[in-house]
Amino acid sequence: MKLIAYDDRPENRGKDLTDIGNIVRYYDHIFGEDIFEEGFSDLLNLDSQLKISSQLLGRHIFPIIEHSLFLLQRVNRILDQYDLFLEERVINQHTNEIINILKEIKTGINSK
């Protein structure tokens, strides 16, 4: 929902990005046990908790959007627009982290 909100209301981009980052930071705590279920154990080989959480979120997003080609394409398009996330901002560690999170979410969505 935050990705769609970002795309629908570009003037509120910053808050949506911050919210996405916060969701991902705590996602593994909310759904931590899922990582041990069949189909997710490969994520344990990733080199950071943030990558694990991001890709797990992407894998949970996929079943929601997979039945609509339009929605799947829209979410992937949003996730591909990294340059828009840098618009009128100073590139810093937080910005780079958000971009990396978006890339990992896309990896998770497209891992099926």
MARBA-3410 file (N, C-alpha, C, O; in Angstrom, 1 decimal):
112
0.8,-1.2,0.0,0.0,0.0,0.0,0.9,1.3,0.0,0.6,2.3,-0.7 ~ 2.0,1.2,0.7,2.8,2.4,0.8,3.5,2.7,-0.6,3.7,3.8,-0.9 ~ 3.8,1.6,-1.3,4.4,1.8,-2.6,3.4,2.5,-3.6,3.7,3.4,-4.3 ~ 2.1,2.1,-3.5,1.1,2.7,-4.3,0.8,4.1,-3.9,0.7,5.0,-4.7 ~ 0.8,4.3,-2.6,0.6,5.7,-2.0,1.8,6.6,-2.5,1.5,7.7,-2.9
3.0,6.1,-2.5,4.1,6.8,-3.0,3.9,7.2,-4.5,4.1,8.4,-4.9 ~ 3.4,6.3,-5.3,3.2,6.5,-6.7,2.1,7.5,-7.0,2.1,8.3,-7.9 ~ 1.0,7.4,-6.1,-0.2,8.2,-6.3,0.0,9.6,-5.8,-0.6,10.6,-6.3 ~ 0.9,9.8,-4.8,1.0,11.1,-4.2,2.5,11.5,-4.1,3.1,11.4,-3.0 ~ 3.1,11.8,-5.2,4.6,12.1,-5.1,5.0,13.2,-4.2,6.1,13.3,-3.7
4.0,14.1,-3.9,4.4,15.2,-2.9,4.6,14.7,-1.5,5.2,15.4,-0.7 ~ 4.2,13.5,-1.2,4.4,12.9,0.1,5.5,11.8,0.1,5.5,11.0,1.0 ~ 6.3,11.8,-0.9,7.3,10.8,-1.1,8.1,10.5,0.1,8.3,9.3,0.5 ~ 8.7,11.5,0.7,9.6,11.3,1.9,9.0,10.5,3.0,9.6,9.6,3.5 ~ 7.8,10.8,3.4,7.2,10.0,4.5,6.9,8.6,4.1,7.1,7.7,4.9
6.4,8.4,2.9,6.2,7.0,2.4,7.4,6.2,2.4,7.4,5.0,2.8 ~ 8.5,6.8,2.0,9.8,6.1,2.0,10.3,5.7,3.4,10.8,4.6,3.7 ~ 10.1,6.7,4.3,10.5,6.5,5.7,9.6,5.3,6.3,10.2,4.5,7.0 ~ 8.4,5.4,6.0,7.5,4.3,6.5,7.9,2.9,5.9,7.9,2.0,6.7 ~ 8.2,2.9,4.6,8.6,1.6,4.1,9.9,1.1,4.8,10.0,-0.1,5.1
10.8,2.0,5.0,12.0,1.6,5.7,11.7,1.1,7.1,12.3,0.1,7.5 ~ 10.8,1.7,7.8,10.5,1.3,9.2,9.8,0.0,9.2,10.0,-0.9,10.0 ~ 8.9,-0.2,8.2,8.2,-1.5,8.1,9.2,-2.7,7.9,9.1,-3.7,8.6 ~ 10.1,-2.4,7.0,11.1,-3.5,6.7,12.0,-3.7,7.9,12.3,-4.9,8.2 ~ 12.4,-2.7,8.6,13.3,-2.9,9.8,12.7,-3.8,10.8,13.4,-4.5,11.5
11.4,-3.8,10.9,10.7,-4.6,12.0,10.0,-5.8,11.4,9.4,-6.6,12.2 ~ 10.0,-5.9,10.1,9.2,-7.0,9.5,9.7,-8.4,9.9,8.8,-9.3,10.2 ~ 11.0,-8.6,10.0,11.4,-9.9,10.5,11.0,-10.2,11.9,10.9,-11.4,12.3 ~ 10.8,-9.2,12.7,10.4,-9.4,14.1,8.9,-9.8,14.1,8.5,-10.7,14.9 ~ 8.1,-9.3,13.2,6.7,-9.6,13.1,6.5,-11.0,12.5,5.7,-11.7,13.0
7.2,-11.3,11.5,7.0,-12.6,10.8,8.3,-13.5,10.9,8.5,-14.3,10.0 ~ 9.0,-13.3,11.9,10.3,-14.0,12.1,10.2,-15.5,11.9,11.2,-16.1,11.3 ~ 9.2,-16.2,12.4,9.1,-17.6,12.3,8.9,-18.1,10.8,9.3,-19.2,10.5 ~ 8.4,-17.2,9.9,8.2,-17.6,8.5,9.5,-18.0,7.9,9.6,-18.7,6.9 ~ 10.6,-17.4,8.3,11.9,-17.6,7.7,12.3,-19.1,7.8,13.1,-19.5,7.0
11.8,-19.8,8.8,12.1,-21.2,9.0,11.2,-22.1,8.2,11.4,-23.3,8.2 ~ 10.1,-21.6,7.6,9.2,-22.4,6.9,9.8,-22.7,5.5,10.7,-22.0,5.0 ~ 9.3,-23.8,4.9,9.8,-24.2,3.6,9.6,-23.1,2.6,8.5,-22.4,2.6 ~ 10.5,-22.9,1.8,10.4,-21.8,0.8,11.1,-20.5,1.1,11.3,-19.7,0.3 ~ 11.4,-20.4,2.4,12.1,-19.2,2.8,13.5,-19.4,3.4,14.2,-18.4,3.7
13.9,-20.6,3.6,15.1,-20.9,4.3,16.3,-20.4,3.5,17.4,-20.2,4.1 ~ 16.2,-20.3,2.2,17.3,-19.7,1.4,17.7,-18.3,1.8,18.8,-17.9,1.6 ~ 16.7,-17.6,2.4,17.0,-16.2,2.8,18.0,-16.1,3.9,18.7,-15.1,4.1 ~ 18.2,-17.2,4.7,19.1,-17.3,5.8,20.6,-17.1,5.3,21.5,-16.9,6.1 ~ 20.8,-17.4,4.0,22.1,-17.2,3.4,22.5,-15.8,3.1,23.6,-15.5,2.7
21.6,-14.9,3.2,21.8,-13.5,2.9,22.7,-12.9,3.9,22.8,-13.4,5.1 ~ 23.5,-11.8,3.6,24.5,-11.3,4.5,24.0,-10.2,5.4,24.8,-9.7,6.2 ~ 22.7,-9.9,5.4,22.3,-8.9,6.4,20.8,-9.1,6.8,20.0,-9.7,6.0 ~ 20.4,-8.7,8.0,19.1,-8.9,8.4,18.1,-8.0,7.6,17.0,-8.4,7.4 ~ 18.6,-6.9,7.2,17.8,-6.0,6.4,17.5,-6.6,5.0,16.3,-6.4,4.5
18.4,-7.3,4.4,18.1,-8.0,3.1,17.1,-9.1,3.4,16.2,-9.3,2.6 ~ 17.3,-9.8,4.4,16.4,-10.9,4.8,15.0,-10.4,4.9,14.0,-10.9,4.3 ~ 14.8,-9.3,5.7,13.5,-8.7,6.0,12.9,-8.2,4.7,11.7,-8.4,4.4 ~ 13.7,-7.5,3.9,13.2,-6.9,2.6,12.7,-8.0,1.7,11.6,-7.9,1.1 ~ 13.5,-9.0,1.5,13.1,-10.1,0.5,11.9,-10.9,1.1,11.1,-11.3,0.3
11.9,-11.1,2.4,10.7,-11.8,3.0,9.4,-11.0,2.7,8.4,-11.5,2.3 ~ 9.5,-9.7,2.9,8.4,-8.8,2.6,8.0,-8.9,1.1,6.8,-9.0,0.8 ~ 9.0,-8.9,0.3,8.7,-9.0,-1.2,8.0,-10.3,-1.5,7.1,-10.4,-2.3 ~ 8.4,-11.4,-0.8,7.8,-12.7,-1.1,6.4,-12.7,-0.5,5.5,-13.5,-1.1 ~ 6.1,-12.0,0.5,4.7,-11.9,1.0,3.9,-11.0,0.2,2.6,-11.2,0.1
4.5,-10.0,-0.5,3.7,-9.1,-1.3,3.3,-9.9,-2.6,2.2,-9.7,-3.1 ~ 4.1,-10.7,-3.1,3.9,-11.4,-4.4,2.5,-12.1,-4.5,1.8,-11.8,-5.5 ~ 2.1,-12.9,-3.5,0.8,-13.5,-3.7,-0.4,-12.5,-3.7,-1.5,-12.9,-4.2 ~ -0.2,-11.4,-3.2,-1.2,-10.4,-3.2,-1.4,-9.7,-4.6,-2.5,-9.4,-5.0 ~ -0.3,-9.5,-5.3,-0.3,-8.8,-6.5,-0.2,-9.7,-7.8,-0.3,-9.2,-8.9
0.1,-11.0,-7.6,0.4,-11.8,-8.7,-0.7,-12.0,-9.7,-0.5,-12.4,-10.9 ~ -2.0,-11.9,-9.2,-3.1,-12.2,-10.0,-3.5,-11.0,-10.9,-4.5,-11.0,-11.7 ~ -2.8,-9.9,-10.7,-3.1,-8.7,-11.5,-1.8,-8.3,-12.2,-0.9,-7.7,-11.6 ~ -1.7,-8.5,-13.5,-0.5,-8.2,-14.3,-0.3,-6.7,-14.2,0.9,-6.2,-14.0 ~ -1.4,-5.9,-14.2,-1.2,-4.4,-14.1,-0.6,-4.0,-12.7,0.3,-3.2,-12.7
-1.1,-4.6,-11.7,-0.5,-4.3,-10.3,0.9,-4.8,-10.2,1.8,-4.1,-9.6 ~ 1.2,-6.0,-10.7,2.6,-6.5,-10.6,3.5,-5.6,-11.4,4.6,-5.3,-10.9 ~ 3.1,-5.2,-12.6,4.0,-4.3,-13.4,4.1,-2.9,-12.7,5.2,-2.3,-12.7 ~ 3.0,-2.5,-12.1,3.1,-1.2,-11.4,4.0,-1.2,-10.3,4.9,-0.3,-10.1 ~ 4.0,-2.2,-9.4,4.8,-2.3,-8.3,6.3,-2.4,-8.7,7.2,-1.7,-8.2
6.6,-3.2,-9.7,7.9,-3.3,-10.2,8.4,-2.0,-10.8,9.6,-1.7,-10.6 ~ 7.5,-1.3,-11.5,7.9,0.0,-12.1,8.3,1.0,-10.9,9.3,1.7,-11.0 ~ 7.5,1.0,-9.9,7.7,1.9,-8.8,9.1,1.5,-8.1,9.9,2.4,-7.9 ~ 9.3,0.3,-7.9,10.6,-0.2,-7.3,11.8,0.1,-8.2,12.9,0.2,-7.7 ~ 11.6,0.2,-9.5,12.7,0.5,-10.4,13.0,2.0,-10.5,14.0,2.4,-11.1
12.2,2.9,-9.9,12.5,4.3,-10.1,13.3,4.9,-9.0,13.0,5.8,-8.3 ~ 14.5,4.3,-8.8,15.4,4.7,-7.7,15.8,6.2,-7.8,15.9,6.9,-6.8 ~ 15.9,6.7,-9.1,16.3,8.1,-9.2,15.3,9.0,-8.7,15.6,10.1,-8.3 ~ 14.0,8.6,-8.7,13.0,9.5,-8.2,13.1,9.6,-6.7,12.7,10.7,-6.1 ~ 13.6,8.6,-6.0,13.8,8.7,-4.6,14.9,9.6,-4.2,15.0,10.1,-3.0
15.8,10.0,-5.1,16.9,10.9,-4.8,16.6,12.3,-5.2,17.3,13.2,-4.9 ~ 15.4,12.5,-5.8,15.0,13.8,-6.3,15.0,14.9,-5.1,14.4,14.6,-4.1 ~ 15.7,16.0,-5.3,15.7,17.1,-4.4,16.2,16.6,-3.0,15.7,17.1,-2.0 ~ 17.0,15.6,-2.9,17.5,15.2,-1.6,19.1,15.1,-1.7,19.7,15.0,-2.7 ~ 19.6,15.2,-0.5,21.1,14.9,-0.4,21.2,13.4,-0.2,20.5,12.8,0.6
22.1,12.8,-1.1,22.3,11.4,-0.9,23.1,11.1,0.3,24.2,11.7,0.5 ~ 22.5,10.3,1.2,23.2,10.0,2.5,23.0,8.5,2.8,22.4,7.8,2.0 ~ 23.4,8.1,3.9,23.3,6.7,4.3,21.8,6.3,4.4,21.5,5.2,3.9 ~ 21.0,7.1,4.9,19.5,6.7,5.0,18.9,6.5,3.6,18.2,5.6,3.3 ~ 19.3,7.4,2.6,18.7,7.3,1.3,19.2,6.1,0.6,18.5,5.4,0.0
20.5,5.8,0.8,21.1,4.6,0.2,20.5,3.3,0.8,20.2,2.3,0.1 ~ 20.2,3.4,2.1,19.5,2.2,2.7,18.1,2.0,2.2,17.8,0.8,1.9 ~ 17.4,3.0,2.0,16.0,2.9,1.4,16.1,2.3,0.0,15.3,1.5,-0.3 ~ 17.0,2.8,-0.8,17.2,2.3,-2.2,17.5,0.8,-2.1,17.0,0.0,-2.9 ~ 18.4,0.4,-1.2,18.8,-1.0,-1.1,17.6,-1.8,-0.7,17.4,-3.0,-1.1
16.8,-1.3,0.2,15.6,-2.0,0.7,14.6,-2.2,-0.5,14.1,-3.3,-0.6 ~ 14.4,-1.2,-1.3,13.5,-1.3,-2.4,14.0,-2.3,-3.4,13.2,-3.1,-4.0 ~ 15.3,-2.4,-3.7,15.9,-3.4,-4.6,15.7,-4.8,-4.0,15.4,-5.7,-4.8 ~ 15.9,-5.0,-2.7,15.7,-6.3,-2.1,14.2,-6.7,-2.1,13.9,-7.9,-2.3 ~ 13.3,-5.8,-1.9,11.9,-6.1,-2.0,11.5,-6.6,-3.4,10.8,-7.6,-3.5
12.1,-5.9,-4.4,11.8,-6.3,-5.8,12.4,-7.7,-6.0,11.8,-8.6,-6.7 ~ 13.6,-8.0,-5.5,14.2,-9.3,-5.6,13.3,-10.4,-5.0,13.1,-11.4,-5.6 ~ 12.7,-10.1,-3.8,11.8,-11.0,-3.2,10.5,-11.2,-4.0,10.0,-12.3,-4.1 ~ 9.9,-10.1,-4.5,8.7,-10.2,-5.3,9.0,-11.1,-6.6,8.1,-11.9,-6.9 ~ 10.1,-10.9,-7.2,10.4,-11.6,-8.4,11.1,-13.0,-8.3,11.6,-13.5,-9.2
11.2,-13.4,-7.0,11.9,-14.7,-6.8,11.1,-15.9,-7.1,11.6,-17.0,-7.1 ~ 9.8,-15.8,-7.3,8.9,-16.9,-7.6,9.0,-17.3,-9.1,8.3,-18.3,-9.5
END
